[in-house]
Amino acid sequence: MRNALLVLSLVATTTRLPAQTLRDQVGDLFRFGSGCNVSVCLDVGSGHGEHYNPAVVTGGINLIGLLTDAIGISIANLPLSAASGGAIWGRGANGLPVRTATSSGPIFAERGQTLGRGRVLLSAPVTRLSYRSLRGVPLSGLVFTFPHQDVGDDGHGVPDFESDVIEVRTDLSLAVTAITPVLSYGLTDKLDVSVALPLVSASLSGTSEAQIVPFSNPTPHHFGTAQNPQLRATSGADGSASGIGDIALRVKAALVSNANSTLAVLGDVRLPTGKSEDFLGAGSASYSVMAVGSLRRGAFSPHVNAGVQHRGGVSKTNAILATAGFDHLMTRNVTLALDVITSWQLGDGALEFPDPIPISALVGPAAAVRVVRPINLPDRRDHLASGSIGAKFGLRPGLNFVTNALIPLRQGGLQPNFAWTGGLEYSF
């Protein structure tokens, strides 16, 4: 059903109507020309434009499907503030809460310690991401090559004009800003619950240039009209959307805890409350369970998180999650936090990439075969890894200013060159 809707969107009239969603805006990048009912308008009055439609629809489905999934997964899994940041509280000999002298905790990772019964943690980080690449290919350099259909039974490339291809080069710019208030509460000394409510703003702009690459001269393929034929056409997209993202619900339970080490389990549910058609959410729920281990050696606290994430939806894949790092109390009011955050895709994606297409052509007196590759994106799994470096600055008892940078370490999925976070956390 999802692909059918995308096909209908792509083969609809090219009359420029205001797109209703950001996903519609991406579809506009595959519509050229005017006054005809096909995605690529070759207005020559002989139906040649229709010979490219299957390739255009396939390319459009691939780009929209891949972008929608990649953006949805990226936004739905924006790193959340640690569920138990700030100071660690325990119980003294008289049973009263006692603040432990240690660091203020990690920023986007988890430590095993819980907040303590009746303790509250509030945080409100702002994260900004400007996406720059998809599977290592710059968004300013995506190339789609649409071959001509093989018409008749005489082989692809016969007659010569069947060797003509249309190259579409896109230049996309996608940015996301998320304000994610998080509320955590200690139900008991060993059990915390938390909720995160992302407020997301996404903006997309881009241009695309379609170029007919003729194999023969003259060629029946061109944009425009027979009176004013063109081998080049351009299109564009520009839009933005704002709203609630995918709400996260979390619970953390300490299993083993002593003065120097803690082992806990963390459950995380992301609800599909963000509109996936506007790139505000994943469009389906996801669930993850992680083991959380941490140590304390004075002011130095290493931690490891490892688990699995189940992503709902037909085209989504599950992932193994792993994070390792440390937080260190540098001075009385400054905590340094370093982490490597990874996600490893399980299984192949449901979205199928088109195979390279061989086209026969005469080169001088001999026949040769040319291979057309429909898309310049690699068909591989989206393993992700980011380096996280940040700091917490104590402004007053219980109140910290938090700043952090995320730097991609792998060329997988949809990636920014750099993502920054800033905000406040308050525990009491």
DAURLIN-V316616 format. One record per residue. PSI is psi in radians with two decimals (999 if undefined). NEAR is the number of other C-alpha atoms within 12 Angstrom. D_FIRST is the distance of its C-alpha to the first C-alpha in Angstrom with 1 decimal. Layout:
# DAURLIN-V316616
psi->PSI near->NEAR d_first->D_FIRST
psi->PSI near->NEAR d_first->D_FIRST
This chain:
# DAURLIN-V316616
psi->-0.71 near->8 d_first->0.0
psi->-0.79 near->18 d_first->3.8
psi->-0.64 near->24 d_first->5.5
psi->-0.71 near->15 d_first->5.0
psi->-0.66 near->19 d_first->6.3
psi->-0.70 near->29 d_first->8.7
psi->-0.80 near->28 d_first->9.9
psi->-0.67 near->22 d_first->10.6
psi->-0.70 near->32 d_first->12.4
psi->-0.57 near->38 d_first->14.4
psi->0.15 near->33 d_first->15.6
psi->2.99 near->28 d_first->16.6
psi->2.58 near->23 d_first->20.3
psi->0.11 near->27 d_first->22.4
psi->2.26 near->19 d_first->24.5
psi->1.63 near->23 d_first->24.9
psi->2.60 near->15 d_first->23.5
psi->2.19 near->15 d_first->23.6
psi->2.45 near->24 d_first->20.4
psi->-0.47 near->20 d_first->19.2
psi->2.91 near->28 d_first->18.0
psi->-0.52 near->34 d_first->19.2
psi->-0.65 near->41 d_first->15.8
psi->-0.66 near->40 d_first->16.4
psi->-0.69 near->40 d_first->19.8
psi->-0.70 near->45 d_first->18.8
psi->-0.56 near->48 d_first->16.9
psi->-0.42 near->43 d_first->20.3
psi->-0.20 near->43 d_first->22.0
psi->0.30 near->52 d_first->20.6
psi->2.11 near->44 d_first->21.9
psi->2.65 near->43 d_first->25.5
psi->-3.04 near->35 d_first->27.9
psi->2.75 near->24 d_first->27.9
psi->0.29 near->22 d_first->28.1
psi->3.02 near->27 d_first->25.5
psi->0.40 near->24 d_first->21.9
psi->2.81 near->33 d_first->20.8
psi->-0.78 near->42 d_first->19.9
psi->2.01 near->51 d_first->23.2
psi->1.89 near->45 d_first->25.8
psi->1.51 near->41 d_first->28.6
psi->1.35 near->30 d_first->30.5
psi->0.01 near->24 d_first->33.0
psi->0.20 near->19 d_first->32.5
psi->0.14 near->15 d_first->31.8
psi->0.17 near->19 d_first->28.1
psi->-0.51 near->27 d_first->28.4
psi->-0.58 near->38 d_first->25.8
psi->-0.36 near->29 d_first->23.1
psi->-0.21 near->31 d_first->24.3
psi->-0.19 near->35 d_first->22.8
psi->-0.80 near->31 d_first->19.4
psi->-0.70 near->25 d_first->17.6
psi->-0.67 near->40 d_first->19.3
psi->-0.77 near->44 d_first->18.6
psi->-0.77 near->37 d_first->14.9
psi->-0.80 near->35 d_first->15.0
psi->-0.69 near->45 d_first->17.4
psi->-0.75 near->45 d_first->15.5
psi->-0.74 near->36 d_first->12.4
psi->-0.83 near->35 d_first->15.0
psi->-0.85 near->42 d_first->17.0
psi->-0.76 near->37 d_first->14.5
psi->-0.80 near->37 d_first->12.7
psi->-0.76 near->36 d_first->16.2
psi->-0.78 near->41 d_first->17.8
psi->-0.81 near->42 d_first->15.4
psi->-0.78 near->40 d_first->15.7
psi->-0.75 near->39 d_first->19.4
psi->-0.78 near->44 d_first->20.2
psi->-0.79 near->43 d_first->18.5
psi->-0.74 near->44 d_first->20.3
psi->-0.81 near->36 d_first->23.5
psi->-0.73 near->51 d_first->23.7
psi->-0.39 near->43 d_first->22.7
psi->0.52 near->42 d_first->25.4
psi->2.33 near->41 d_first->28.1
psi->2.32 near->40 d_first->31.3
psi->2.67 near->42 d_first->32.7
psi->2.56 near->47 d_first->36.4
psi->2.45 near->44 d_first->38.1
psi->-0.28 near->52 d_first->38.1
psi->0.99 near->51 d_first->41.9
psi->-3.01 near->50 d_first->43.4
psi->-2.83 near->51 d_first->46.8
psi->2.68 near->39 d_first->49.9
psi->2.34 near->35 d_first->50.0
psi->2.47 near->35 d_first->51.8
psi->-2.86 near->29 d_first->53.6
psi->2.28 near->19 d_first->56.3
psi->-3.11 near->11 d_first->60.0
psi->-0.48 near->8 d_first->62.8
psi->0.07 near->8 d_first->63.1
psi->0.00 near->11 d_first->59.4
psi->2.68 near->14 d_first->58.7
psi->2.39 near->20 d_first->55.9
psi->2.23 near->20 d_first->57.1
psi->2.28 near->22 d_first->55.4
psi->2.38 near->23 d_first->55.3
psi->1.78 near->24 d_first->56.5
psi->-3.09 near->33 d_first->53.5
psi->3.00 near->41 d_first->51.0
psi->0.10 near->50 d_first->48.3
psi->3.00 near->50 d_first->45.6
psi->3.02 near->48 d_first->42.6
psi->-0.97 near->50 d_first->40.2
psi->0.01 near->45 d_first->36.7
psi->-3.13 near->42 d_first->37.7
psi->2.52 near->52 d_first->39.0
psi->2.79 near->50 d_first->42.5
psi->-0.48 near->44 d_first->43.4
psi->2.54 near->49 d_first->45.6
psi->3.01 near->48 d_first->44.4
psi->-0.64 near->46 d_first->45.6
psi->2.58 near->38 d_first->48.0
psi->2.24 near->27 d_first->48.2
psi->-0.05 near->23 d_first->47.9
psi->2.64 near->35 d_first->47.2
psi->2.43 near->32 d_first->44.6
psi->2.17 near->39 d_first->42.9
psi->2.35 near->34 d_first->41.4
psi->2.67 near->39 d_first->39.8
psi->1.31 near->33 d_first->38.1
psi->2.62 near->36 d_first->37.2
psi->2.19 near->33 d_first->35.9
psi->2.37 near->36 d_first->33.9
psi->2.20 near->33 d_first->33.3
psi->2.27 near->35 d_first->31.2
psi->1.84 near->31 d_first->31.0
psi->2.45 near->36 d_first->28.6
psi->-0.38 near->31 d_first->30.2
psi->2.70 near->32 d_first->28.5
psi->1.97 near->41 d_first->25.3
psi->0.68 near->30 d_first->26.3
psi->-0.14 near->30 d_first->29.8
psi->2.20 near->26 d_first->29.1
psi->2.44 near->27 d_first->30.2
psi->-0.31 near->34 d_first->27.6
psi->0.01 near->23 d_first->30.3
psi->0.50 near->25 d_first->30.1
psi->2.30 near->33 d_first->26.5
psi->2.24 near->32 d_first->26.7
psi->2.32 near->38 d_first->24.2
psi->2.08 near->38 d_first->25.7
psi->1.99 near->43 d_first->24.0
psi->2.81 near->44 d_first->25.8
psi->2.60 near->40 d_first->26.5
psi->2.67 near->31 d_first->25.1
psi->1.80 near->27 d_first->27.5
psi->2.14 near->20 d_first->28.6
psi->-2.95 near->12 d_first->30.7
psi->0.34 near->10 d_first->32.1
psi->0.20 near->14 d_first->34.6
psi->2.59 near->19 d_first->32.8
psi->2.07 near->28 d_first->30.9
psi->-0.01 near->34 d_first->33.5
psi->2.08 near->24 d_first->35.4
psi->3.13 near->24 d_first->36.4
psi->-0.59 near->28 d_first->37.0
psi->-0.21 near->32 d_first->34.6
psi->-0.19 near->37 d_first->31.7
psi->-0.13 near->41 d_first->32.8
psi->2.43 near->39 d_first->32.1
psi->2.79 near->38 d_first->29.4
psi->2.12 near->44 d_first->27.9
psi->2.24 near->35 d_first->28.2
psi->2.09 near->39 d_first->26.4
psi->2.18 near->33 d_first->28.0
psi->2.61 near->35 d_first->26.6
psi->1.78 near->31 d_first->28.6
psi->2.58 near->35 d_first->26.7
psi->2.14 near->33 d_first->28.3
psi->2.21 near->41 d_first->26.5
psi->2.53 near->37 d_first->28.5
psi->2.33 near->39 d_first->28.0
psi->2.25 near->33 d_first->30.7
psi->2.21 near->42 d_first->30.3
psi->2.11 near->33 d_first->33.0
psi->1.49 near->39 d_first->32.5
psi->2.37 near->32 d_first->35.1
psi->2.29 near->36 d_first->35.6
psi->2.13 near->36 d_first->37.7
psi->2.51 near->40 d_first->39.1
psi->2.36 near->32 d_first->41.5
psi->1.81 near->34 d_first->43.8
psi->-0.73 near->21 d_first->43.6
psi->-3.11 near->22 d_first->46.3
psi->-0.29 near->29 d_first->48.1
psi->0.24 near->34 d_first->45.5
psi->2.10 near->32 d_first->42.2
psi->2.59 near->36 d_first->40.3
psi->2.63 near->36 d_first->37.2
psi->2.77 near->37 d_first->35.5
psi->2.44 near->33 d_first->32.7
psi->2.31 near->39 d_first->31.4
psi->1.58 near->35 d_first->29.9
psi->2.37 near->41 d_first->28.7
psi->1.95 near->34 d_first->29.0
psi->2.43 near->37 d_first->27.1
psi->2.15 near->33 d_first->27.6
psi->2.45 near->40 d_first->25.5
psi->2.46 near->32 d_first->26.5
psi->2.36 near->34 d_first->25.2
psi->2.66 near->30 d_first->27.1
psi->2.88 near->30 d_first->27.1
psi->2.74 near->30 d_first->28.1
psi->2.56 near->34 d_first->27.1
psi->2.12 near->33 d_first->29.4
psi->2.27 near->36 d_first->28.5
psi->2.09 near->29 d_first->31.4
psi->2.20 near->38 d_first->31.8
psi->1.70 near->28 d_first->33.9
psi->2.53 near->25 d_first->35.7
psi->-0.43 near->27 d_first->37.2
psi->2.82 near->21 d_first->39.5
psi->2.09 near->13 d_first->41.6
psi->2.87 near->14 d_first->41.0
psi->2.50 near->25 d_first->37.3
psi->-0.04 near->33 d_first->35.2
psi->2.24 near->40 d_first->32.6
psi->2.74 near->38 d_first->33.0
psi->2.98 near->36 d_first->31.6
psi->-2.48 near->26 d_first->33.3
psi->2.94 near->21 d_first->35.3
psi->-0.53 near->17 d_first->37.8
psi->-0.47 near->11 d_first->40.6
psi->1.23 near->13 d_first->39.3
psi->2.54 near->21 d_first->37.3
psi->2.50 near->26 d_first->35.9
psi->-0.03 near->31 d_first->34.7
psi->2.47 near->27 d_first->33.3
psi->2.68 near->29 d_first->30.9
psi->2.75 near->30 d_first->29.8
psi->2.98 near->33 d_first->27.1
psi->2.92 near->30 d_first->26.7
psi->2.53 near->33 d_first->24.8
psi->2.10 near->30 d_first->26.4
psi->2.95 near->28 d_first->25.2
psi->2.80 near->29 d_first->25.6
psi->2.64 near->33 d_first->24.3
psi->2.63 near->28 d_first->26.0
psi->-2.99 near->27 d_first->25.5
psi->2.36 near->32 d_first->25.4
psi->-2.76 near->43 d_first->23.8
psi->2.01 near->39 d_first->22.9
psi->2.42 near->39 d_first->25.8
psi->2.35 near->40 d_first->27.6
psi->2.28 near->31 d_first->29.7
psi->2.63 near->35 d_first->32.2
psi->2.39 near->35 d_first->35.1
psi->2.29 near->40 d_first->37.8
psi->2.21 near->36 d_first->40.5
psi->2.19 near->34 d_first->43.6
psi->-0.76 near->21 d_first->44.5
psi->2.26 near->22 d_first->47.7
psi->2.30 near->24 d_first->49.6
psi->-2.95 near->18 d_first->53.1
psi->-0.48 near->22 d_first->54.9
psi->-0.15 near->22 d_first->53.7
psi->2.64 near->25 d_first->50.3
psi->2.44 near->28 d_first->47.3
psi->2.25 near->30 d_first->44.3
psi->2.95 near->35 d_first->41.3
psi->2.41 near->34 d_first->37.7
psi->2.21 near->39 d_first->35.0
psi->2.42 near->33 d_first->31.7
psi->2.22 near->32 d_first->29.1
psi->2.22 near->30 d_first->25.9
psi->2.05 near->37 d_first->23.7
psi->2.51 near->31 d_first->21.8
psi->1.06 near->33 d_first->18.6
psi->-0.27 near->31 d_first->20.6
psi->2.47 near->36 d_first->20.2
psi->1.96 near->32 d_first->17.6
psi->-0.52 near->39 d_first->15.5
psi->-0.29 near->36 d_first->14.7
psi->0.26 near->39 d_first->18.5
psi->0.62 near->46 d_first->19.1
psi->-0.17 near->44 d_first->21.0
psi->3.12 near->43 d_first->19.4
psi->-0.37 near->40 d_first->17.1
psi->-0.05 near->35 d_first->14.4
psi->2.75 near->32 d_first->15.2
psi->2.71 near->32 d_first->18.6
psi->2.67 near->33 d_first->21.0
psi->2.44 near->30 d_first->24.2
psi->2.60 near->33 d_first->27.3
psi->2.27 near->28 d_first->30.7
psi->2.52 near->33 d_first->33.6
psi->2.41 near->33 d_first->37.3
psi->2.11 near->39 d_first->39.6
psi->2.45 near->37 d_first->43.1
psi->2.67 near->37 d_first->45.7
psi->2.82 near->32 d_first->49.4
psi->2.13 near->29 d_first->52.1
psi->1.38 near->19 d_first->55.1
psi->-2.16 near->18 d_first->56.9
psi->-0.07 near->26 d_first->55.0
psi->2.25 near->28 d_first->52.6
psi->1.70 near->37 d_first->49.4
psi->2.72 near->34 d_first->47.1
psi->2.70 near->39 d_first->43.8
psi->2.34 near->35 d_first->40.9
psi->2.34 near->37 d_first->37.4
psi->2.39 near->32 d_first->35.2
psi->-2.85 near->27 d_first->32.2
psi->2.57 near->28 d_first->28.5
psi->2.26 near->31 d_first->25.3
psi->2.17 near->29 d_first->22.1
psi->2.16 near->32 d_first->19.0
psi->2.97 near->24 d_first->16.0
psi->2.60 near->22 d_first->12.4
psi->-0.74 near->19 d_first->10.6
psi->0.05 near->27 d_first->12.2
psi->2.65 near->32 d_first->15.4
psi->2.63 near->30 d_first->18.7
psi->2.96 near->30 d_first->21.7
psi->2.63 near->32 d_first->25.0
psi->2.29 near->29 d_first->28.7
psi->2.37 near->31 d_first->30.5
psi->2.32 near->32 d_first->34.1
psi->2.41 near->37 d_first->36.5
psi->2.49 near->31 d_first->40.3
psi->-2.78 near->35 d_first->42.9
psi->2.79 near->38 d_first->45.8
psi->2.49 near->41 d_first->47.1
psi->2.25 near->34 d_first->50.8
psi->1.76 near->31 d_first->53.2
psi->-0.84 near->22 d_first->54.9
psi->-3.11 near->18 d_first->57.2
psi->-0.57 near->20 d_first->57.5
psi->0.19 near->27 d_first->54.8
psi->2.16 near->28 d_first->52.6
psi->2.26 near->35 d_first->50.0
psi->2.38 near->34 d_first->48.5
psi->2.19 near->41 d_first->45.1
psi->2.39 near->36 d_first->43.6
psi->2.71 near->38 d_first->40.5
psi->2.07 near->33 d_first->38.2
psi->2.16 near->36 d_first->34.6
psi->2.72 near->36 d_first->32.3
psi->2.19 near->35 d_first->28.8
psi->2.00 near->29 d_first->28.2
psi->2.37 near->27 d_first->24.7
psi->2.12 near->22 d_first->24.4
psi->2.99 near->18 d_first->22.6
psi->2.63 near->19 d_first->20.6
psi->2.70 near->27 d_first->17.4
psi->-0.33 near->21 d_first->14.1
psi->2.11 near->29 d_first->13.8
psi->2.31 near->20 d_first->15.7
psi->2.48 near->26 d_first->18.3
psi->2.51 near->28 d_first->19.5
psi->2.71 near->20 d_first->22.9
psi->2.52 near->20 d_first->26.0
psi->2.09 near->24 d_first->26.8
psi->2.36 near->22 d_first->30.4
psi->2.19 near->30 d_first->31.9
psi->2.52 near->26 d_first->35.4
psi->2.62 near->25 d_first->37.9
psi->2.27 near->21 d_first->41.7
psi->1.74 near->15 d_first->43.7
psi->-2.37 near->7 d_first->47.2
psi->-0.11 near->7 d_first->48.3
psi->2.78 near->9 d_first->45.9
psi->2.52 near->14 d_first->42.2
psi->2.90 near->16 d_first->40.0
psi->2.24 near->19 d_first->36.5
psi->2.41 near->22 d_first->34.6
psi->2.16 near->20 d_first->31.6
psi->2.15 near->28 d_first->29.0
psi->2.00 near->26 d_first->27.0
psi->-0.40 near->35 d_first->23.7
psi->2.50 near->34 d_first->23.7
psi->0.25 near->30 d_first->26.6
psi->2.44 near->32 d_first->24.8
psi->2.50 near->23 d_first->25.8
psi->1.61 near->26 d_first->23.4
psi->3.00 near->23 d_first->24.7
psi->2.60 near->30 d_first->24.2
psi->1.35 near->35 d_first->24.5
psi->2.33 near->33 d_first->27.7
psi->2.53 near->35 d_first->29.1
psi->2.34 near->29 d_first->32.7
psi->2.51 near->34 d_first->34.5
psi->2.31 near->28 d_first->38.2
psi->2.17 near->34 d_first->39.0
psi->2.23 near->32 d_first->42.4
psi->-3.13 near->36 d_first->43.5
psi->2.65 near->36 d_first->46.4
psi->2.28 near->42 d_first->47.2
psi->2.08 near->33 d_first->50.2
psi->2.07 near->28 d_first->52.1
psi->-0.58 near->17 d_first->52.9
psi->2.94 near->18 d_first->54.5
psi->2.12 near->18 d_first->54.4
psi->-0.20 near->27 d_first->50.9
psi->2.17 near->26 d_first->49.4
psi->2.52 near->34 d_first->47.9
psi->2.26 near->32 d_first->46.5
psi->2.34 near->39 d_first->43.8
psi->2.53 near->34 d_first->42.9
psi->2.66 near->35 d_first->40.7
psi->2.38 near->30 d_first->39.3
psi->2.22 near->34 d_first->36.4
psi->2.10 near->29 d_first->36.8
psi->2.43 near->32 d_first->34.2
psi->-0.18 near->23 d_first->35.8
psi->2.66 near->26 d_first->33.0
psi->1.29 near->26 d_first->30.9
psi->2.61 near->31 d_first->27.5
psi->-2.74 near->41 d_first->24.3
psi->2.17 near->38 d_first->24.7
psi->2.48 near->40 d_first->28.4
psi->2.80 near->38 d_first->31.0
psi->-0.50 near->26 d_first->34.5
psi->2.46 near->24 d_first->35.8
psi->2.33 near->31 d_first->34.8
psi->2.67 near->29 d_first->37.4
psi->2.43 near->34 d_first->37.7
psi->2.58 near->29 d_first->40.5
psi->-2.97 near->31 d_first->41.1
psi->2.61 near->33 d_first->43.3
psi->2.52 near->40 d_first->43.5
psi->2.22 near->33 d_first->45.9
psi->2.48 near->32 d_first->47.0
psi->999 near->30 d_first->49.4
